[in-house]
């Protein structure tokens, strides 16, 4: 616990990076997300959020009093949505520059999703399959934690989706244990707004890979994203008020049901 709290203090006090590393350090401290001896795998899709998380964790690794290891896993969805080879090369080079060992897993997830005729949305199914592949790979690598790049906007949108579409007060948690894979899933970015990540991604020149799936941006989550943007315009600072709601939800075991 002490090492985790010290790590939070180091990050909060980081000069010139406090606006992004402060919230990350606070989340790590609040939920003991990174501890001594952890073997962490970060899931990298090529999007701005996962690249930012890899960049942030590599910086934390250099300065953390809690010693841990970090590797990255990239899941290629395969045809008809493969990662562009040049873009993949850029991402791999970026990870090498961060001194993060990385592994590319080639899958047929896109083929499964495009041929699916069940009652799940394509995005929901794709997300579950990608996470399943990531967790399985991390377990085989001997990792004890998987870091995902969900941020505050993601959490609010998920909360709203569960409320409005399913009538449930529910959201993923900062840390979730998956007994089958014997892996803990951690989400260090949950106190950060998407706009903070986007700004830093542009400033640091992260090699962001454009989305290639045909349903990107045409989902119920996109509707929730637009709703949150409207609320933010009408009620400035509403996201941080909703973060307080989420914190209360995460602390109440009787209300929380894992979305994993």
SVG drawing of the C-alpha trace seen along z (x, -y; Angstrom):
<svg xmlns="http://www.w3.org/2000/svg" viewBox="-35 -26 49 46">
<polyline fill="none" stroke="black" stroke-width="0.4" points="0.0,0.0 2.8,-2.4 4.5,-2.0 1.3,-2.6 0.6,-5.8 4.2,-7.0 3.7,-6.4 0.6,-8.5 2.5,-11.4 5.3,-11.2 2.9,-11.4 0.8,-14.2 3.9,-16.3 5.4,-15.7 6.3,-19.1 4.7,-20.0 2.7,-16.8 0.4,-17.3 -2.7,-17.8 -2.6,-14.3 -0.4,-12.4 -2.1,-13.9 -5.4,-12.1 -3.6,-9.0 -1.5,-8.9 -4.6,-9.6 -6.5,-6.7 -3.5,-4.4 -3.3,-5.5 -7.1,-5.2 -7.5,-1.7 -3.9,-0.2 -3.8,0.3 0.0,0.8 2.0,2.7 5.4,4.0 6.3,7.0 3.3,6.5 3.7,8.0 1.4,5.7 0.3,6.1 -1.2,3.0 -3.7,3.6 -2.8,1.4 -5.3,1.1 -3.6,-1.8 -6.2,-4.3 -5.2,-7.5 -6.4,-6.2 -4.4,-2.9 -1.3,-4.6 -1.6,-7.3 -1.9,-4.7 1.3,-2.9 3.1,-6.3 1.9,-7.1 2.8,-3.7 6.2,-3.8 6.8,-7.2 5.5,-5.8 7.8,-2.8 10.8,-5.0 9.9,-6.9 7.9,-4.5 9.1,-3.4 7.0,-0.2 9.0,1.9 7.0,3.6 7.3,4.9 5.4,3.7 4.7,5.3 2.2,4.5 -0.2,6.7 -1.7,5.6 -4.6,7.6 -5.0,7.5 -8.7,8.1 -7.9,9.6 -9.9,9.3 -11.9,7.3 -10.5,5.0 -6.8,5.6 -4.4,3.0 -2.6,1.3 0.9,2.7 2.6,-0.7 0.4,-1.9 1.3,1.2 5.0,0.6 4.6,-2.9 2.9,-1.7 5.6,1.0 8.4,-1.5 6.7,-3.9 6.5,-1.1 10.2,-0.3 11.1,-3.9 9.3,-3.6 11.3,-0.4 8.0,1.6 8.3,5.2 5.4,5.9 3.5,8.8 1.2,8.8 -1.6,11.3 -3.3,12.0 -6.9,13.1 -10.0,13.7 -12.2,11.5 -13.4,9.3 -14.6,12.3 -16.5,13.6 -18.1,10.2 -19.2,9.5 -20.8,12.9 -22.6,12.7 -26.4,12.8 -27.2,12.9 -28.6,10.2 -25.4,8.5 -24.3,5.4 -21.2,5.7 -19.3,3.3 -20.2,5.2 -19.2,8.5 -16.0,7.2 -15.0,5.6 -15.6,8.8 -13.7,10.9 -10.7,8.5 -10.6,8.4 -10.9,12.2 -7.9,12.6 -6.0,10.0 -6.7,11.7 -5.8,15.1 -2.5,13.9 -1.7,12.0 -2.3,15.1 -0.1,17.2 2.6,14.6 2.5,14.9 1.1,11.4 -1.0,10.7 -2.6,7.5 -4.0,6.1 -4.2,2.3 -7.1,1.0 -7.4,-2.6 -11.0,-3.4 -11.2,-7.1 -13.8,-9.1 -15.9,-9.7 -16.1,-6.0 -17.2,-5.3 -20.0,-8.0 -21.2,-6.7 -21.3,-3.1 -23.2,-4.2 -25.7,-6.0 -26.0,-3.1 -26.8,-0.7 -29.2,-3.2 -31.2,-4.1 -31.1,-0.9 -31.1,1.7 -32.4,0.0 -29.3,0.8 -27.0,-1.3 -23.8,0.3 -20.4,-0.4 -17.0,1.3 -14.7,0.8 -11.1,-0.6 -9.9,2.9 -11.6,6.2 -10.4,9.7 -11.1,12.3 -10.9,15.7 -10.9,17.8 -7.8,16.1 -6.4,15.2 -5.9,11.7 -6.7,8.3 -7.9,5.7 -6.9,2.2 -8.0,-1.1 -5.6,-3.9 -7.2,-6.6 -10.7,-6.7 -10.1,-10.1 -9.0,-11.6 -11.4,-13.2 -11.1,-12.2 -10.2,-15.8 -7.2,-15.8 -6.0,-12.6 -6.7,-13.9 -4.7,-17.1 -1.7,-15.2 -1.9,-12.7 -1.7,-15.6 1.1,-17.4 3.3,-14.2 2.6,-13.1 1.2,-9.6 1.0,-7.4 -2.8,-7.0 -4.2,-4.4 -7.6,-5.4 -10.6,-3.1 -11.1,-0.7 -14.4,1.0 -17.5,0.1 -19.7,-0.5 -17.3,-3.0 -19.2,-6.0 -22.7,-4.6 -23.6,-3.1 -25.6,-3.6 -22.4,-4.6 -22.0,-7.4 -25.4,-8.6 -24.4,-8.7 -21.2,-10.5 -23.3,-13.2 -25.6,-13.4 -22.6,-13.8 -21.3,-16.6 -24.7,-18.4 -24.7,-18.1 -21.2,-19.5 -22.3,-22.5 -25.4,-23.1 -23.7,-22.2 -20.0,-23.0 -18.0,-20.6 -20.8,-18.0 -18.3,-15.2 -16.6,-15.7 -19.9,-15.6 -20.6,-12.3 -17.2,-11.1 -18.3,-11.5 -21.4,-9.4 -19.1,-6.7 -16.8,-6.7 -19.8,-6.1 -20.9,-3.3 -17.5,-1.7 -17.4,-1.7 -20.8,-0.1 -20.5,3.6 -24.3,4.1 -24.8,1.9 -21.8,2.9 -22.0,5.8 -18.9,6.2 -19.4,5.5 -16.6,8.0"/>
</svg>
